[in-house]
Amino acid sequence: MRLSSPELLVDITGLKELSGIRVQNGVLRIGALTRHCDIERSTEVARHVPLLAQAVVHVAHVAIRNAGTLGGSIALADPAAEYPACALALDATFVIAGASGERRVAARDFFRALYSTALGSGELLLAAEFPLLEPGYRSAFIELARRHGDYAIVGVAAHVRVERSMMSDLRLAYLGVGATPVRARRAAAALEGKVYGPQVVAAVQDALGKDIDPMPDLYHSGATKLHLARVLTGRALAALAQ
Ligand SMILES: Cc1cc2nc3c(=O)[nH]c(=O)nc-3n(C[C@H](O)[C@H](O)[C@H](O)COP(=O)(O)OP(=O)(O)OC[C@H]3O[C@@H](n4cnc5c(N)ncnc54)[C@H](O)[C@@H]3O)c2cc1C
């Protein structure tokens, strides 16, 4: 994107240790060099992190998914990208390595500002660790783009627990509405302990205005984006309730 002009370019593609998807210690660990197409085809991802499986088909086009990586997307931190919002919704953890060793950073502390993350100079993202899907939980990923494969205008990553029609522990993370992915905690609280229905959906959509104040882009005002976010939220809740 010509955002920077590095004097030195280091190709990390050959670091096999940074690639792969495996369940370990109660999480699904996805290496930073794992390509989008591998995430798309992974039965482990579909089984343990279905939100990511739903999101990956929205990442660009097949040609780009054949080359781009999870780590590249997370490190780039485009606010309209799919993985950062999924990571935020699922409370994922990022494993980072530098000269002084390894450290782990929660997704909520990782995305700092536009294209800016907790990665320090000289640090490498090794992997992302996603909690395994727990019984009773469901996920829905929905986004609106001008054409399929374009970066989203607005999108939502949603995850919830459903027990005897009652919904709880809703997580809503939005892409395309700010400088970073944004978690909507007040909107989520409006659903806590309730059964899905039109009034509950309206309460969540209403509360969303207290969580997000979308920045305009070249084509859409902030008000339009908030409206779209509310519409997508309604669709996501409907999908979760099914
Ligand atoms: C036409 C087009 C459409 C696209 N549409 C979408 C879309 O809809 N949604 C979406 O999410 N993405 C989209 N992308 C971006 C795509 O998902 C890329 O995969 C993503 O930008 C990362 O690319 P990459 O893995 O090659 O990383 P690179 O481009 O090589 O790296 C991106 C940045 O991250 C750094 N980096 C990479 N890996 C690491 C690491 N392991 N540790 C630390 N830093 C690292 C690099 O230094 C660089 O600064 C699109 C790209 C194109 C060209």
The ligand as an ORCA input file, in Angstrom:
! r2SCAN-3c Opt
* xyz 0 1
  C      -6.702     -6.102     -2.957
  C      -6.574     -6.467     -1.501
  C      -7.730     -6.634     -0.751
  C      -7.649     -6.979      0.589
  N      -8.798     -7.135      1.297
  C      -8.709     -7.500      2.600
  C      -9.881     -7.698      3.369
  O     -11.007     -7.592      2.898
  N      -9.720     -8.015      4.680
  C      -8.486     -8.158      5.253
  O      -8.399     -8.461      6.459
  N      -7.365     -7.985      4.542
  C      -7.447     -7.659      3.241
  N      -6.298     -7.489      2.525
  C      -4.995     -7.671      3.190
  C      -4.622     -9.154      3.235
  O      -5.478     -9.784      4.173
  C      -3.194     -9.429      3.694
  O      -3.145    -10.767      3.987
  C      -2.737     -8.737      4.936
  O      -2.538     -7.366      4.652
  C      -1.403     -9.282      5.417
  O      -0.567     -9.526      4.320
  P       0.730    -10.416      4.542
  O       0.406    -11.591      5.383
  O       1.380    -10.616      3.224
  O       1.624     -9.471      5.440
  P       2.596     -8.316      4.924
  O       1.923     -7.440      3.940
  O       3.891     -8.920      4.540
  O       2.819     -7.552      6.297
  C       1.886     -6.607      6.776
  C       2.567     -5.855      7.925
  O       2.676     -6.719      9.052
  C       4.046     -6.938      9.383
  N       4.151     -8.347      9.714
  C       3.782     -9.402      8.926
  N       3.948    -10.552      9.590
  C       4.416    -10.231     10.826
  C       4.784    -10.992     11.985
  N       4.685    -12.322     12.007
  N       5.232    -10.331     13.058
  C       5.328     -8.978     13.044
  N       5.002     -8.198     12.001
  C       4.562     -8.827     10.903
  C       4.863     -6.503      8.175
  O       6.126     -6.049      8.556
  C       3.993     -5.395      7.612
  O       4.237     -4.199      8.327
  C      -6.366     -7.159      1.185
  C      -5.202     -7.003      0.430
  C      -5.294     -6.680     -0.904
  C      -4.013     -6.526     -1.684
*
